Amino acid sequence: MSSLSPPATFSVADNRWADVRTGTHYDQVSLRTLFLDAHRIDDLAVPHPPAASALLRIAVSITARITGLDDPELTASEWNALRRRCLDQGRFDPDAVHAYFDQHAWDIFDPVRPWLQDPSLRTQCDHSTGINVFVPGRPGGNNLAWFSPHNHHTAQPVPTPEALQILLIHHYFGRPGKGTPRTIGKTTSAKQTSGPLRASVSFHPLGRTLHETLLAGVPAFTGEEQLPGADTCPWEEPAAPDPKAPLRPPTWPGRQLTGLSRHAILLVPGQGGATVTDAYISWATQQPKLVTTDPYLAYRFIPQRKNVARRRTLHRADASRAWWRELETLLLAPDEHGAHRRPAIFDTLNDLPEPVRRSLRIRVHGFDQDSSQASDRQWYTALTPPLLNWTQDHDPVKAQRIAECCREAEWAAHQLATVAKAAWKAAAASSPTKNQQPPWAGKALTRYWPKAETVFWRLLDGPDTGAPAAFADAAAAALREVTEAARIRHNSAARAVAHAVRALYRRPSAPRKAA
C-alpha cells in the first residue's frame, strides 16, 4: 500500500531564503524574520544584484504597510514626523509585523494563490518553459551549451531559495520577445514585453542597519489624491490579475514598487518543495506599459522628441561605467531646465535625523541588458561612501565642484575618443573598417577611466586646482601608453599622437552644457 507524498510547500514569510549579513556573519532568513530582526541586520547579501534591487522594493512596500507610512492623507510634515518616530523606536513593531504577515498568503507552491505567480498557466500554456530557460546563464532550448554543463537533457533542479530570487529577476527585469504561448479564450500569443526595470540601474539608500535602510527607502507620496486602501501589492489581491483586463493605475507605494510586472510565472516544485524542477514563463498583459516614476531610478529628459511619452528615458545600466560618474546626477537638486533628474528618493533624505543622514550611503544595483532584445550582458553592484552632505541642498559649492569635475571628465573622454580616432587614421593613412572603433580609441578609454577616477578624488580632496587640465593630463597619459609601440616604430604615428595630445588641451569656443 503506497502513501501519498505530502504537498509541496514553501512560505516566503516563514522559510529561509533571503540572504543577509550582520558583520562578517552571513545567513538566510524568512521575510518575517527579516523585519523582526532588521535592527540587528547590517544589510541584504543577495548574491544577484537585480534580485537584491527587486527584494528591496518589495521590502520597502511592506515597510510602508507595517509603519503606516502608506497613508496618502498624511501631510508632508506628518509623514516625516512618523518616519522619524519609527527610526527613533529602533526596530519594527513585532505586533505590526506579525499582523501583516498573518493576514496574507505567502506559500509559493499554493495550488490556488501561489505568491507572485499565476496558477492558470497550468491550463493556458500547452507546455512548460523549462528550468534552463528560467535560470539566468543556463542555455535553454536549442542554444549551444558552450560553457555550461546544463542542456535540454540535463535540467537540474534549483534550490527553492535560489529559485525565489530568480523569480524576482524575471518579474522586474524580464526579457521581451517570444515566450511560452498562452491561450486565453480564442486568443493565443507568445509575445512578451520587457520588465519594468529592464536595463536599469537603481540607487538605494543604505543605512547602518536594515531597519534604517528600509525606512530611508520609503518614497513619499507626491500625487494629488489617492483614496486610502486603493493601493494593493500583488500578494494582497485575492487572485492573480486578469491578463485581458485594463491595467490598474500604479498607485503609491505598493503597485508602483511591486505591481508592474509584465510576466506571468508559475514554478513547478520538486518533492516536498525543497527544489524547483520546472517553470512556466509567459506574458501577463498585452496592454501598453503605464507611465510612472520609479523612485530609485534616474531619468533623462529629451524635450526635442516629438513623442511626449518618449521624452523621458531611463538612465540605463552600463557595467563599464564607474559609479562616481553618476555623482552629478545624484547630488544636484532637480532643475526644471536640466536634462537629468536624480532618483526621487533623494528628495526625502534631507528630512532624516542628522545621525542617519550623515552616515547614509547609496547602494547601486545595475543590470546591463539590451532593453528591446533578450540579451543580458552583466549585472553589477557598487557602494558609495556617505555623500548626502555633498548634495546641493547642503553644500552647493561642493556639489557644483563635483558636477564640474564630472563634466570635465566626460568631456576629456569625448575628446580622447575623437583625437585617438583621428590619430589612428592619420598614422594608418587609411580609414578603419566602417562602424568599427579604431583600436587606439577603445584601448585609450580603457586606460583613461581609472586614471580619471584618481584625478577626480584628488581634485575633491585637494586644493581647488583646474579640472580641465587635470583630466586632459590623464587622457594624454592614456593615449601615450596605448600608442607607445607604434610611436617607436613609425614616425607617422609619433607625429599623429603628438598632434592628438595637443588637441586634448584645446578648449571649446563656447561654454559647454551638461549632456
JODA-V166610 format. One record per residue. N is the residue number from 1. PHI is phi in degrees with one decimal (999 if undefined). PSI is psi in whole degrees, 0 to 359 (none if undefined). Layout:
BEGIN
n & phi & psi
N & PHI & PSI
N & PHI & PSI
END
This chain:
BEGIN
n & phi & psi
1 & 999 & 121
2 & -91.1 & 145
3 & -102.6 & 146
4 & -74.4 & 140
5 & -71.7 & 144
6 & -63.3 & 149
7 & -63.8 & 147
8 & -67.5 & 139
9 & -150.2 & 144
10 & -158.5 & 114
11 & -93.3 & 123
12 & -62.0 & 328
13 & -75.0 & 327
14 & -124.7 & 353
15 & -101.1 & 150
16 & -74.9 & 129
17 & -159.4 & 339
18 & -94.2 & 121
19 & -77.4 & 133
20 & -136.0 & 165
21 & -133.3 & 135
22 & -130.1 & 109
23 & 63.1 & 237
24 & -100.3 & 8
25 & -98.3 & 129
26 & -112.7 & 143
27 & -154.3 & 167
28 & -113.8 & 137
29 & -131.9 & 162
30 & -78.9 & 168
31 & -67.1 & 325
32 & -64.8 & 313
33 & -64.9 & 327
34 & -57.1 & 322
35 & -82.5 & 322
36 & -65.0 & 327
37 & -110.2 & 17
38 & -58.6 & 329
39 & -73.8 & 346
40 & -100.6 & 346
41 & -92.6 & 133
42 & -74.5 & 314
43 & -166.1 & 162
44 & -68.4 & 152
45 & -132.3 & 33
46 & -62.8 & 126
47 & -68.7 & 335
48 & -101.0 & 113
49 & -52.1 & 318
50 & -63.9 & 326
51 & -68.8 & 322
52 & -63.2 & 317
53 & -64.3 & 320
54 & -66.8 & 316
55 & -63.7 & 323
56 & -61.8 & 319
57 & -64.6 & 319
58 & -65.2 & 315
59 & -65.0 & 323
60 & -65.1 & 320
61 & -61.3 & 317
62 & -67.4 & 323
63 & -57.0 & 315
64 & -62.0 & 323
65 & -67.0 & 312
66 & -79.7 & 349
67 & -106.0 & 347
68 & 83.7 & 7
69 & -75.8 & 3
70 & -97.6 & 15
71 & -84.4 & 109
72 & -72.0 & 349
73 & -87.9 & 354
74 & -71.5 & 138
75 & -73.1 & 168
76 & -59.3 & 317
77 & -68.0 & 322
78 & -66.0 & 319
79 & -64.6 & 315
80 & -64.7 & 322
81 & -65.0 & 320
82 & -64.9 & 318
83 & -65.2 & 322
84 & -62.2 & 319
85 & -63.1 & 320
86 & -62.5 & 320
87 & -67.5 & 319
88 & -65.3 & 330
89 & -65.5 & 335
90 & 82.1 & 353
91 & -163.0 & 164
92 & -78.3 & 144
93 & -64.2 & 116
94 & -57.7 & 321
95 & -63.0 & 319
96 & -66.9 & 322
97 & -63.1 & 309
98 & -63.4 & 320
99 & -61.2 & 319
100 & -68.5 & 312
101 & -71.4 & 333
102 & -75.1 & 345
103 & -84.1 & 337
104 & -123.1 & 165
105 & -92.1 & 134
106 & -127.7 & 4
107 & -77.5 & 123
108 & -78.3 & 349
109 & -111.7 & 14
110 & -59.7 & 129
111 & -68.2 & 339
112 & -102.8 & 315
113 & -135.5 & 69
114 & -68.6 & 141
115 & -61.8 & 125
116 & 56.9 & 34
117 & -138.5 & 169
118 & -123.4 & 106
119 & -68.3 & 344
120 & -68.5 & 346
121 & -63.2 & 337
122 & -58.6 & 322
123 & -103.3 & 339
124 & -89.7 & 347
125 & -112.4 & 133
126 & -83.5 & 355
127 & -157.9 & 160
128 & -79.3 & 168
129 & -82.8 & 326
130 & 107.8 & 142
131 & -69.0 & 330
132 & -70.5 & 329
133 & -73.0 & 326
134 & -66.6 & 322
135 & -87.3 & 120
136 & -59.5 & 137
137 & 95.3 & 341
138 & -86.2 & 143
139 & -73.4 & 134
140 & -120.9 & 157
141 & 62.9 & 231
142 & -95.1 & 8
143 & -67.0 & 144
144 & -75.3 & 142
145 & -93.4 & 77
146 & -66.4 & 311
147 & -125.3 & 25
148 & -134.1 & 141
149 & -77.5 & 354
150 & -87.9 & 143
151 & -151.6 & 183
152 & -59.4 & 331
153 & -94.8 & 353
154 & -127.7 & 64
155 & -86.1 & 94
156 & -76.8 & 137
157 & -62.4 & 161
158 & -114.2 & 135
159 & -55.0 & 139
160 & -58.0 & 319
161 & -57.4 & 320
162 & -68.9 & 321
163 & -63.1 & 325
164 & -62.5 & 317
165 & -67.2 & 324
166 & -67.2 & 324
167 & -55.6 & 317
168 & -65.2 & 321
169 & -60.5 & 317
170 & -64.9 & 320
171 & -66.1 & 323
172 & -98.3 & 327
173 & -122.1 & 18
174 & -57.3 & 151
175 & -84.2 & 152
176 & -86.1 & 182
177 & 103.3 & 209
178 & -88.6 & 127
179 & -119.0 & 198
180 & -73.0 & 127
181 & -58.6 & 140
182 & -127.6 & 131
183 & -111.1 & 124
184 & -127.6 & 114
185 & 65.4 & 237
186 & -101.2 & 8
187 & -105.7 & 126
188 & -122.1 & 130
189 & -146.5 & 148
190 & -117.0 & 6
191 & -77.1 & 125
192 & -114.6 & 149
193 & -111.7 & 161
194 & -69.5 & 153
195 & -66.0 & 164
196 & -65.9 & 337
197 & -109.5 & 11
198 & -56.7 & 134
199 & 65.5 & 22
200 & -105.6 & 165
201 & -123.9 & 129
202 & -107.5 & 147
203 & -121.4 & 108
204 & -109.5 & 132
205 & -62.2 & 140
206 & -126.2 & 115
207 & -90.8 & 187
208 & -75.3 & 337
209 & -134.3 & 166
210 & -65.1 & 329
211 & -58.1 & 312
212 & -65.6 & 320
213 & -58.2 & 313
214 & -69.7 & 320
215 & -70.0 & 322
216 & -67.4 & 335
217 & -87.8 & 357
218 & -74.3 & 121
219 & -77.3 & 148
220 & -80.2 & 154
221 & -75.2 & 125
222 & -120.3 & 5
223 & -78.8 & 176
224 & -85.4 & 322
225 & -160.3 & 140
226 & -155.2 & 127
227 & -70.9 & 140
228 & -58.3 & 135
229 & 86.8 & 355
230 & -75.0 & 339
231 & -94.6 & 133
232 & -138.7 & 148
233 & -89.2 & 160
234 & -55.9 & 321
235 & -75.9 & 350
236 & -88.5 & 354
237 & -85.1 & 149
238 & -71.6 & 340
239 & -149.4 & 164
240 & -63.6 & 151
241 & -64.6 & 147
242 & -73.2 & 118
243 & -66.5 & 344
244 & -96.8 & 352
245 & -81.3 & 155
246 & -60.0 & 148
247 & -70.6 & 140
248 & -77.3 & 151
249 & -62.7 & 149
250 & -77.1 & 75
251 & -66.1 & 160
252 & -96.2 & 142
253 & -97.1 & 348
254 & -63.2 & 303
255 & -69.5 & 328
256 & -61.8 & 323
257 & -99.6 & 338
258 & -131.4 & 352
259 & -113.7 & 27
260 & -113.7 & 14
261 & -61.6 & 144
262 & -104.9 & 2
263 & -120.0 & 139
264 & -103.2 & 133
265 & -135.2 & 148
266 & -143.8 & 124
267 & -91.4 & 143
268 & -107.0 & 118
269 & -81.5 & 154
270 & -82.9 & 185
271 & -61.4 & 126
272 & 79.1 & 349
273 & 89.4 & 11
274 & -75.6 & 337
275 & -135.7 & 167
276 & -115.5 & 126
277 & -103.5 & 341
278 & -159.8 & 169
279 & -154.8 & 150
280 & -107.6 & 132
281 & -133.0 & 120
282 & -146.6 & 190
283 & -82.1 & 146
284 & -98.6 & 334
285 & -159.1 & 152
286 & -109.5 & 7
287 & -73.3 & 152
288 & -59.9 & 153
289 & -65.6 & 145
290 & -81.5 & 143
291 & -87.3 & 119
292 & -149.3 & 166
293 & -110.9 & 116
294 & -78.3 & 130
295 & -70.4 & 349
296 & -107.2 & 5
297 & -108.3 & 147
298 & -95.2 & 149
299 & -127.7 & 155
300 & -121.1 & 137
301 & -109.2 & 131
302 & -121.5 & 87
303 & -65.7 & 344
304 & -71.9 & 342
305 & -69.9 & 136
306 & -71.3 & 322
307 & -75.1 & 113
308 & -60.1 & 321
309 & -64.9 & 337
310 & -100.5 & 6
311 & -73.2 & 337
312 & -104.9 & 125
313 & -124.4 & 154
314 & -71.5 & 148
315 & -78.1 & 104
316 & -78.7 & 151
317 & -70.0 & 140
318 & -143.5 & 108
319 & -64.0 & 340
320 & -89.1 & 359
321 & -102.9 & 120
322 & -70.2 & 148
323 & -63.7 & 328
324 & -63.7 & 339
325 & -70.3 & 348
326 & -92.4 & 359
327 & -62.5 & 325
328 & -59.4 & 315
329 & -65.6 & 321
330 & -75.2 & 326
331 & -94.5 & 331
332 & -77.6 & 138
333 & -65.8 & 155
334 & -56.7 & 137
335 & -129.4 & 120
336 & -62.4 & 341
337 & -98.9 & 354
338 & -81.0 & 159
339 & -84.7 & 338
340 & -112.9 & 149
341 & -125.5 & 124
342 & -69.7 & 162
343 & -55.3 & 138
344 & -61.9 & 336
345 & -62.0 & 335
346 & -66.9 & 337
347 & -72.0 & 345
348 & -102.2 & 350
349 & -74.9 & 335
350 & -67.1 & 341
351 & -90.2 & 2
352 & -72.1 & 156
353 & -56.6 & 146
354 & -52.5 & 313
355 & -60.8 & 323
356 & -70.6 & 314
357 & -63.7 & 318
358 & -66.8 & 332
359 & -96.4 & 355
360 & -69.1 & 130
361 & -112.2 & 177
362 & -121.3 & 126
363 & -93.5 & 126
364 & -103.9 & 124
365 & -123.4 & 121
366 & -130.1 & 153
367 & -133.5 & 104
368 & -75.8 & 105
369 & -136.0 & 163
370 & -82.7 & 123
371 & -71.4 & 336
372 & -113.4 & 0
373 & -133.4 & 169
374 & -87.9 & 52
375 & -116.2 & 117
376 & -109.8 & 121
377 & -96.1 & 301
378 & -164.5 & 140
379 & -106.2 & 157
380 & -154.0 & 163
381 & -144.4 & 155
382 & -151.9 & 160
383 & -132.9 & 125
384 & -86.4 & 161
385 & -72.0 & 171
386 & -58.1 & 123
387 & -133.7 & 3
388 & -67.0 & 336
389 & -71.6 & 351
390 & -92.3 & 355
391 & -66.8 & 158
392 & -61.6 & 333
393 & -66.8 & 333
394 & -110.7 & 323
395 & -141.1 & 81
396 & -61.5 & 328
397 & -66.0 & 314
398 & -64.2 & 317
399 & -62.1 & 318
400 & -67.8 & 325
401 & -65.1 & 318
402 & -63.8 & 317
403 & -62.1 & 319
404 & -61.7 & 315
405 & -65.5 & 320
406 & -62.5 & 316
407 & -65.5 & 319
408 & -67.1 & 324
409 & -64.0 & 317
410 & -68.1 & 321
411 & -64.3 & 317
412 & -63.0 & 323
413 & -65.1 & 318
414 & -61.9 & 315
415 & -63.5 & 319
416 & -61.3 & 315
417 & -62.1 & 320
418 & -67.7 & 310
419 & -72.8 & 329
420 & -65.9 & 320
421 & -64.1 & 316
422 & -65.1 & 321
423 & -65.0 & 320
424 & -62.0 & 316
425 & -63.2 & 317
426 & -66.6 & 319
427 & -71.2 & 322
428 & -84.9 & 346
429 & 59.1 & 22
430 & -158.7 & 151
431 & -74.2 & 146
432 & -70.9 & 171
433 & -57.8 & 141
434 & -55.8 & 136
435 & 67.4 & 10
436 & -106.1 & 125
437 & -70.4 & 130
438 & -55.3 & 141
439 & -55.3 & 322
440 & -62.8 & 322
441 & -64.1 & 309
442 & -63.1 & 315
443 & -67.5 & 323
444 & -66.3 & 319
445 & -64.5 & 323
446 & -61.5 & 321
447 & -75.3 & 330
448 & -69.7 & 314
449 & -63.5 & 319
450 & -61.9 & 323
451 & -66.2 & 319
452 & -63.3 & 323
453 & -63.5 & 318
454 & -61.1 & 316
455 & -62.5 & 318
456 & -57.8 & 309
457 & -69.8 & 328
458 & -66.1 & 320
459 & -66.0 & 326
460 & -76.4 & 324
461 & -87.6 & 338
462 & -101.4 & 197
463 & -66.9 & 164
464 & -77.9 & 74
465 & -89.4 & 169
466 & -71.0 & 121
467 & -70.5 & 319
468 & -57.3 & 313
469 & -67.6 & 324
470 & -64.4 & 316
471 & -74.7 & 330
472 & -64.6 & 322
473 & -60.0 & 316
474 & -63.8 & 319
475 & -65.6 & 318
476 & -64.3 & 318
477 & -62.6 & 318
478 & -63.5 & 317
479 & -66.3 & 319
480 & -64.1 & 322
481 & -63.8 & 315
482 & -78.6 & 346
483 & -108.6 & 9
484 & -57.3 & 311
485 & -63.2 & 317
486 & -66.0 & 322
487 & -67.3 & 328
488 & -70.4 & 322
489 & -82.9 & 326
490 & -130.0 & 126
491 & -63.6 & 326
492 & -63.1 & 323
493 & -68.4 & 319
494 & -62.4 & 318
495 & -66.6 & 318
496 & -64.5 & 319
497 & -70.2 & 321
498 & -61.0 & 318
499 & -64.3 & 320
500 & -65.0 & 319
501 & -63.0 & 317
502 & -60.8 & 323
503 & -66.2 & 333
504 & -64.4 & 335
505 & -95.8 & 358
506 & -76.7 & 139
507 & -96.3 & 147
508 & -66.7 & 155
509 & -74.8 & 336
510 & -122.3 & 153
511 & -59.1 & 140
512 & -87.3 & 148
513 & -108.8 & 154
514 & -61.5 & 141
515 & -70.7 & none
END
